[in-house]
Amino acid sequence: MKLILVVLGLASVALATQVRFDNFQVHRIIPTTESQVQALRELQENNVAYNFWSGVEGIEQPVDIMIPPHLINDFQDFLSLQQLTSEVFIDNVQDRIDNEKPKVQSRAFGWTDYYRLNDIYAWLDSIVAEFPNVVTPVVGGSSYEGRQIRGVRVSYSSANRNRTVFVEAGIHAREWITNAVSTYILNQLLRSSDSRIRAIAQYYDWYFFPSVNPDGYEYSHTTNRMWRKTRTPYGSCYGADPNRNWGYRWNTGGASTNPCSDTFAGPNPFSERSTSTLSQFFTGISSQTVAYISFHSYSQLLLIPYGHTTQNLDNYAELKQVGDRAAAALASRFGTRYTVGNIAATIYVATGGSMDWAKGTYGTRITYTYELRDQGRYGFVLPADQIIPTGQETLDSFVVIFEEFLGKL
């Protein structure tokens, strides 16, 4: 694979002290009664010191919680009171963070490490320069702190204009694997000689936005690796959950009104500059867009709208059938198993999401949210040596999804 040399932003060091997670633990709890489920939901809403890495779905559904060392005893008391047990998935989160990246970062942009925002943007500039007749720079919006939401359009023919695919990643800042996988797939659409990849690359117009929460992403690199939200100030707390902030079924379930919560929906729909401006960009191309793909992590899921109801609405049957085939293709390479289904039924009620907004507002036909590797052993701190295999298997599923609609759009 050809690597493009970029200038790395290693000198961009934040003035803020970097948060450390020494002796923070991640516990997995599986509630077996409705009262236990409710107790976990109350803990999530009322005590933000417990960082929920996964939502509280329901009975027999695992919940992953990061616990600071000074609250371990309190947490054990909570478990005892609720007659719950837990399994320690990560004994020391800081150890995972320290081992997430290679000891020495390559001077060439690639997929063996996680890169800062400016490095990703420099790589986008490099492919624009290398493929001037195919790749066009685009700006999808901007953030509270004034950063651009930069992306590219890949178009091999003007005839593809009405077959546009919109791909966004990094809406949750700490989910670094999503930024990396989105650029991996983009790179393969440009460079791969595989006939199936070439066929989908050249049939559709593609918009890729590798980091749609740029403030949060930078903050997760400079200050707090576990940061999820935007960086808009709300009193003594910062940020709204940008995937609870879109104006479709906003704040009707699975979101918080507490500004300190990781699932804070914001004071109103599109309160966040990043979601507001990106939605305006999408609106401008919505009539020609046939697919909306959103990358998240973790859990190994391929999710279909909607998050507000377990009912299978719109073209769910079509998306489920194609999604099942895509998941089978993904599993065939390394054995990575994905579950395919409606958001609310497969994980939990979650409203105000970007994919649901695209489907519910504009009727975008092909709509999927990926929850990438893994299933909790590393969680959000997936080692960089898993970027390429995650990209490869995800691309396998991409090919199946977009082959399905060749000649049909």
C-alpha positions in Angstrom: 0.0 0.0 0.0 1.4 3.4 -1.0 1.8 5.7 2.0 1.6 9.5 1.5 4.1 11.5 3.5 2.5 14.2 5.5 3.8 16.7 8.1 2.8 15.3 11.5 1.4 17.7 14.1 3.7 16.4 16.8 4.4 19.9 18.0 0.8 20.6 18.7 0.8 20.1 22.5 -2.1 21.3 24.5 -1.4 23.5 27.5 -4.0 21.6 29.6 -2.8 18.8 31.8 -3.5 15.4 30.3 -6.0 13.3 32.3 -4.6 10.0 33.4 -6.6 6.9 34.1 -4.3 5.0 36.5 -6.1 2.2 38.2 -9.4 3.0 36.6 -11.3 -0.2 36.0 -13.9 -1.3 33.5 -16.5 -3.7 34.9 -19.1 -5.6 32.9 -22.4 -6.1 34.7 -25.3 -8.2 33.4 -28.6 -7.3 35.0 -31.1 -10.1 35.5 -34.1 -8.2 36.8 -35.9 -5.0 35.8 -35.1 -3.4 39.2 -31.4 -3.9 38.5 -31.8 -2.4 35.1 -33.5 0.7 36.6 -30.8 1.0 39.3 -28.1 1.0 36.6 -30.0 3.7 34.7 -30.3 5.8 37.8 -26.6 5.4 38.5 -25.8 6.5 34.9 -28.0 9.6 35.1 -27.2 10.7 38.6 -23.5 10.0 39.1 -21.3 11.1 36.1 -18.2 9.9 37.9 -19.1 6.5 36.7 -18.3 6.5 32.9 -20.7 4.2 31.1 -18.9 2.8 28.1 -22.1 1.1 26.9 -25.8 1.9 27.5 -28.1 0.2 29.8 -30.1 -1.9 27.3 -32.2 -4.3 29.5 -32.3 -7.6 31.2 -29.5 -10.0 30.3 -27.7 -7.2 28.3 -24.1 -6.4 29.3 -23.3 -2.9 30.7 -19.6 -1.7 30.7 -18.7 0.9 33.3 -15.4 2.7 33.9 -14.9 3.3 37.6 -12.3 5.6 39.2 -10.2 4.0 41.9 -11.6 6.1 44.7 -15.1 4.8 43.9 -14.3 1.1 43.6 -15.5 0.3 47.2 -18.7 2.4 46.7 -19.3 0.5 43.5 -18.9 -2.8 45.2 -21.5 -1.6 47.8 -23.9 -0.7 45.0 -23.4 -4.2 43.4 -24.1 -5.8 46.8 -27.2 -3.7 47.4 -28.6 -4.5 44.0 -27.5 -8.2 44.2 -25.4 -7.7 41.1 -22.1 -9.2 40.2 -19.4 -7.9 37.8 -16.5 -9.0 35.7 -13.4 -6.9 35.5 -12.8 -6.4 31.8 -10.0 -3.9 32.1 -8.0 -3.8 35.3 -6.1 -0.5 34.6 -7.4 1.7 31.8 -4.1 3.7 31.7 -2.2 0.6 30.8 -4.5 0.2 27.8 -4.0 3.8 26.7 -0.2 3.5 27.1 -0.2 0.4 24.9 -2.8 1.7 22.3 -0.3 3.4 20.0 3.1 2.3 18.7 6.1 3.6 20.7 7.3 5.4 17.6 4.9 7.1 15.2 5.6 6.6 11.5 6.5 9.7 9.6 4.2 8.6 6.8 0.4 8.7 7.3 -1.0 5.2 7.3 -3.0 2.7 9.2 -0.7 1.4 11.9 -1.3 4.3 14.2 -3.9 6.9 15.3 -3.4 10.4 14.0 -4.2 13.9 15.1 -6.8 16.0 13.3 -4.2 18.1 11.4 -2.5 14.9 10.2 -5.8 13.5 8.9 -6.5 16.8 7.1 -3.0 16.9 5.6 -3.6 13.4 4.2 -6.8 14.6 2.7 -4.9 17.4 1.0 -2.4 14.9 -0.3 -5.0 12.8 -2.0 -6.6 15.9 -3.5 -3.2 16.7 -5.0 -2.6 13.2 -6.2 -6.0 12.6 -7.7 -7.0 16.0 -8.9 -9.5 14.7 -11.4 -11.3 12.5 -8.9 -10.9 14.0 -5.4 -12.3 17.4 -4.5 -11.9 19.0 -1.1 -15.1 19.9 0.7 -16.0 21.7 4.0 -19.0 20.1 5.7 -19.3 22.6 8.5 -17.4 24.0 11.5 -17.2 23.6 15.3 -17.6 25.7 18.4 -13.9 26.2 18.7 -13.7 27.2 15.0 -12.3 24.1 13.4 -13.5 23.1 10.0 -15.2 19.8 9.4 -13.2 18.8 6.4 -13.8 16.0 3.9 -13.5 15.0 0.3 -15.7 14.2 -2.6 -14.6 11.2 -4.7 -16.3 11.2 -8.2 -15.2 9.3 -11.2 -18.0 10.6 -13.4 -20.5 13.3 -13.4 -23.1 10.6 -14.2 -22.7 9.4 -10.6 -24.0 12.7 -9.1 -27.4 11.2 -8.2 -25.9 8.2 -6.5 -24.1 9.9 -3.6 -22.9 8.1 -0.5 -22.3 10.1 2.6 -19.9 8.7 5.1 -19.1 10.3 8.5 -16.9 9.1 11.4 -15.7 10.4 14.7 -19.0 11.9 15.9 -18.0 10.5 19.3 -14.5 11.8 20.0 -13.1 8.8 21.8 -13.9 6.3 19.1 -10.6 6.7 17.3 -11.0 3.5 15.3 -13.8 5.1 13.3 -11.6 7.9 12.0 -9.0 5.4 11.0 -11.3 3.0 9.3 -13.1 5.7 7.3 -9.7 6.9 5.9 -8.7 3.3 5.2 -11.8 2.7 3.1 -11.4 6.0 1.4 -7.8 5.1 0.5 -8.9 1.7 -0.9 -11.6 3.2 -3.1 -8.9 5.3 -4.7 -6.0 2.7 -4.9 -7.3 -0.8 -4.8 -7.1 -2.8 -8.0 -9.7 -5.3 -6.8 -12.4 -5.4 -9.5 -15.3 -5.4 -7.0 -13.9 -2.4 -5.1 -13.3 -0.6 -8.4 -16.9 -1.2 -9.4 -18.4 0.4 -6.4 -15.8 3.2 -6.3 -16.7 4.2 -9.8 -20.5 3.8 -9.7 -21.1 6.2 -6.8 -20.2 9.6 -5.8 -18.6 9.5 -2.3 -18.4 12.1 0.5 -16.1 11.2 3.3 -15.9 13.2 6.5 -13.4 11.4 8.8 -13.9 13.6 11.9 -17.2 15.3 12.3 -16.6 16.3 16.0 -13.2 17.9 15.5 -13.1 19.8 18.8 -13.8 16.6 20.8 -11.4 14.6 18.8 -8.5 17.0 19.4 -9.4 17.1 23.1 -9.4 13.3 23.3 -5.8 13.5 22.0 -4.5 16.4 24.1 -6.3 16.2 27.3 -8.9 13.4 28.0 -8.7 10.2 26.0 -12.2 9.2 27.2 -13.9 12.4 26.0 -17.0 11.7 24.0 -18.9 15.0 23.4 -18.4 18.4 21.8 -16.7 21.2 23.6 -19.4 23.8 23.9 -19.6 25.1 27.5 -22.7 24.5 29.5 -22.3 26.0 32.9 -19.6 24.1 34.8 -19.7 21.2 32.3 -18.7 21.0 28.6 -20.3 19.5 25.5 -23.4 17.8 24.2 -23.6 14.4 22.7 -23.5 15.2 19.0 -25.3 11.9 18.2 -28.2 13.0 20.4 -28.4 16.5 19.0 -30.0 16.0 15.5 -33.5 17.3 14.9 -35.4 14.0 14.4 -37.2 12.7 17.4 -34.8 14.8 19.5 -34.6 14.0 23.2 -37.6 11.6 23.2 -35.7 8.8 24.8 -32.2 7.5 25.5 -30.7 11.0 26.0 -30.1 13.2 29.0 -31.0 16.7 30.0 -28.1 16.9 32.4 -25.2 18.9 30.8 -22.7 16.9 32.7 -23.9 13.6 31.2 -22.2 11.9 28.3 -25.6 11.6 26.6 -26.7 15.2 27.1 -28.9 16.0 24.1 -28.1 19.7 24.2 -30.6 22.5 25.1 -32.3 22.1 21.7 -31.9 20.3 18.4 -28.8 21.4 16.5 -27.6 23.4 19.4 -24.0 22.3 18.5 -22.4 24.2 15.7 -20.9 21.0 14.3 -24.2 19.2 14.0 -26.0 22.3 12.8 -23.6 23.1 10.0 -23.1 19.5 8.9 -26.8 19.0 8.7 -27.0 22.1 6.5 -24.3 20.7 4.2 -26.2 17.3 4.0 -29.4 19.1 3.2 -27.8 20.7 0.2 -27.0 17.3 -1.3 -29.9 15.3 0.2 -31.8 15.0 -3.0 -28.9 13.2 -4.7 -27.9 11.1 -1.7 -28.8 7.4 -1.7 -26.8 6.3 1.4 -25.8 7.6 4.8 -23.1 5.6 6.7 -22.1 6.5 10.2 -19.1 4.9 12.0 -19.1 4.3 15.7 -17.4 1.9 18.2 -17.6 -0.4 19.9 -19.8 -3.6 20.1 -19.6 -5.2 16.5 -23.1 -4.2 15.3 -24.6 -3.1 12.1 -27.5 -0.9 13.0 -30.6 0.1 11.0 -33.0 3.0 11.8 -34.7 3.8 14.1 -33.6 4.5 17.6 -36.9 5.7 19.0 -38.9 2.5 18.3 -38.4 -1.2 18.0 -40.9 -1.2 15.0 -39.3 -2.1 11.7 -40.2 0.9 9.6 -39.6 2.1 6.1 -37.4 -0.3 4.1 -36.1 -2.2 7.1 -36.6 -5.6 5.5 -34.4 -4.6 2.6 -31.7 -3.2 4.8 -31.8 -6.2 7.1 -31.4 -8.6 4.2 -28.5 -6.7 2.7 -27.0 -6.1 6.2 -27.1 -9.8 7.0 -25.1 -10.6 3.9 -22.7 -7.8 4.6 -22.1 -9.1 8.2 -21.5 -12.6 6.7 -18.9 -11.2 4.4 -17.3 -9.2 7.2 -17.0 -12.4 9.3 -15.5 -14.5 6.5 -12.1 -12.8 6.8 -11.2 -13.0 10.5 -14.3 -14.5 12.1 -15.5 -11.2 13.6 -19.2 -11.5 14.3 -21.6 -8.6 13.9 -25.3 -8.4 15.0 -27.6 -6.7 12.5 -30.8 -5.0 13.5 -32.9 -2.0 14.5 -31.2 0.4 16.9 -33.8 0.3 19.7 -34.3 -3.4 19.5 -30.6 -4.4 19.1 -29.1 -2.1 21.8 -31.3 0.5 23.4 -33.6 3.5 22.7 -31.4 6.4 21.5 -32.9 9.5 19.8 -31.4 12.5 18.0 -28.9 10.5 16.0 -27.5 11.5 12.7 -28.5 8.4 10.7 -32.1 8.6 11.9 -32.3 12.2 11.0 -31.1 11.4 7.4 -33.6 8.6 7.1 -36.5 10.3 8.9 -36.1 13.7 7.3 -35.0 12.9 3.8 -35.9 9.2 3.3 -32.3 8.3 2.5 -32.6 4.7 1.2 -29.4 3.0 2.4 -28.7 3.8 6.0 -26.4 2.0 8.4 -24.5 2.7 11.6 -21.5 0.5 12.2 -20.4 -0.2 15.8 -16.8 -1.4 15.0 -14.5 -3.7 17.0 -14.3 -4.9 19.7 -16.8 -6.4 22.2 -15.3 -4.9 25.3 -11.8 -6.3 26.0 -10.3 -3.1 24.8 -13.4 -1.0 24.3 -12.6 2.5 23.0 -8.9 1.9 23.4 -8.5 -0.6 20.5 -4.8 -1.2 19.8 -3.5 0.4 16.6 -2.5 -2.9 15.2 -6.2 -3.7 14.8 -6.8 -0.8 12.5 -5.9 -2.6 9.2 -7.8 -5.8 10.0 -10.8 -3.8 11.1 -10.6 -1.7 7.9 -10.2 -4.8 5.7 -13.3 -6.6 7.2 -15.4 -3.5 7.2 -14.5 -2.9 3.5 -15.6 -6.4 2.7 -19.0 -5.6 4.1 -19.1 -2.2 2.3 -18.5 -4.1 -1.0 -21.5 -6.3 -0.4 -23.8 -3.4 0.6 -23.0 -1.3 -2.4 -22.8 -4.1 -4.9 -26.4 -4.8 -4.1 -27.5 -1.5 -5.6 -25.2 -1.5 -8.7 -27.4 -0.7 -11.7 -30.5 -0.2 -9.5 -30.1 3.5 -8.7 
